């Protein structure tokens, strides 16, 4: 991070206070206010990675904790995620230009036969907020589509989502396809969705089970740290 958090801007605002204000703005779901603060920090010479590390990731960690503690619910999670994504739209082009490596490359999608995407969308947003590059394949994905994304983007984590019991078999099919393509040892697989359980995840050979978006982020970080 350029400069010191103890240095004051020309307006007399301490940088650390601006970071705290940005964190709170994202937590509150204030989209325009969050974008304005990002632009102010950039104008003060702060780097994109510093803004993500010092404000956005921290904010989304707090949002995730509040969700797990039932202080926040789906609406609060969604508005915070939208505020964070607005900030990332400004910062990600700057990250790409500076060759900053993401925390991981995460492919996410709803499996074949399943058209439900609300949970998947929240997971994608939370993973972006945690510093991952996210490739969102959308809904109704054949195993081959996940395979191609892993190969093309050199992904190291896959998130498989299903809301229907009838589509759970597609999760197993995708894991089997990864094995057949010789990719299983190169990528971690996390599964989630309303009918999914820890036992089911183990039975099909998934690396992790996440009942919600906050835990999906934690699980991905844990798996990549191994």
N, C-alpha and C positions, 0 to 999 in steps of 0.2 A: 504494500500500500504506500502510495506516495504521501509524503508529509507526515505529520504527527497528529494524533487525535487530540492533542492538547493545544494545537495551533488554531487560532480563530480565523474564520473567513472574514472578508471585508465587511460583511453585515454583522460581524460580532458573534456569529453562531458557532459554537464549538462543534468540530466535526463529529465527535462522539455523540453529541446530542442529536445531530442530524441522522446518524446511524440508528440511534434509539427511536427517533421519530419515524424513520422508514420502517423499522421492524414493527412498531405498533400500528402503523398505517396498513401494512400487509395483513397483520393479524385481524384488524378491524374490517378488512375487505374494501378499503378505500382505493379504488383503482386509479383515479386521476391523481389523487394526492400522492400515491406511491410513485407513479411515473414522474411527477414533478420533482419529488425528492431525489430520485435517481439522476435526473438531469442536473439538478443542483450539485450533487456530489461529483458527477463527471466534470462539471464546470469548475469545480475546485481542484481538479487534477487527480481525483480518486480513480483507481483502475477498476475495470469491470469485475475482475475476479475478486478484488477486495470487497466490492459492494455485495456480490453474491455470498461470499464467505461470511462477512461480518454482519449482514442484515437478512438477506433472503433465506439462506439455509437455516439460520437461527430462528427466524420467524416461523418457518414451516415446521421446524422441530417443536416449537411451542404449540402451534396449531394442532399437530399430531398428538402431543401429550394431552391437550385439552379435550380432543376427540376421544381418546382412550379413557380419560377420566370422566367422560360424559358431561363435561362443561360446555363442549361444542357438539353440534350435531351436523347432519349432512348440509343444510343450508349455509351454516357458518364456514364449513370446510370448503364449499364451492366458491363462496365469495372471496375467501382468502386466496384460494388457488387462482382465481381470475386476476386478482390484484398482482399476485406474484408473476403470472404469465405476462401481464402487461409490462412489468419491469424487465423480464427476460427478453421480450421482443426488442427492447432497446439495447440490452447488454450482450446478447449472444453474437450478433455480428462483430462486436468489438473483441469478444473472446476468440472467435474464429480467426480474426486478423492477427491476433497475438499468439496463435498456436498453443493456447492453454488446453491441456488435456482434461476431458471430463472425468467425473468420478467413476464412470463405467458407461457402457453402451447397452441400453435396455430396449429390447423389442417387446412390445405388448400388443395383445389383440384378443378378441373374443373368438373362441374356437368354432369349428365348422358346425353350422346348424343353429347357432345362437346369435340373435340380433340385439341382445341387451348390452348397452354400453355405458350406462351411468357410472357403475363401479369402476369399469376400466378407465374411463376418462379421468376420474378422481385420482386413481393410481398414477396415470401418466403425468398429471399435473404435479402431484407430490414428488415424483421421481425427478422431474425437471427442477423443482425447487431444491432438491437435495444435491444438485450438481450433475445429474446424469444426462447424457445425450439420449433422447427418447425417440424411437421409431415406432409410431403408432400405426398399426396395420388396420385398425377399424374392427368391423364385425365379420362373422361368418368366414373364418379363415381355414382353408385346407392346411394340413401339415406342411405341404410343399411351400406354402407362402412363408411360414416361419423359417423353414430351412433356407430359402433363398435370401431372406433378410439377414440371417446369421452369417451366411457366406459373403454377401455383398458388403455388409457394414462391419464385419468382424465383431459382432456383438458378443458380450460375455454374460449377459443375463437375459432370460426370457420370462415374461409374465403371461400366463394363460388364464383367461377368465371364462367362467360359465355360470349361467343363472339357472339353467334347466338340467334336471337329472338326466334327460335324454341325450344331452350333448357332452356329458362328462367323459364318455368313452373317447371322444376326440382328443382329450388331454393325453390319455394313454397312447393313442395313435401318434400324436406329435412327438412324444418322448421316444417311442419306438423308431420313428422316422429319423430322429437325431442319431440314434444308435446306428441305424443302417447306413447313414451318411458319414459315419466316423466323427461326428461332431459332439457326441454326448459329453466327452471329457473336457471339451473346450468351453462349454456354456452351462451356467447354472439355471435351473428351472424352478420358478415359483408359481404356485397355482392358488386361485382364490375364486370366491363366488358363493352365493347363498347356500347351495347344497354341498359344498366342499368341506371335508373334515381333514384333520391331521392324519387319521388312519388311512383315508383314501389317498392322500398325497404320498404316504409311505408305500402303499400297495402298488402304485404305478411307477414308483421310482423317482418322484419329484425330489428336488433338493430342499424345498421349503413350502410351507403353507402359510398364507397370510389372510386372516379373516377381515382385514380392513387395510386401507391405503397407508396409514401410518406404520403399521407393522410390516407392510410390503417393503417400505423404504428401509426399515431397520434390518429386515431379513436380507435384503440385497447387499447392504453394507457388511453384514456379518459374513455372508458367503464369499464376498470378494476379499475379505480380510484374511480368510483361511489360507 
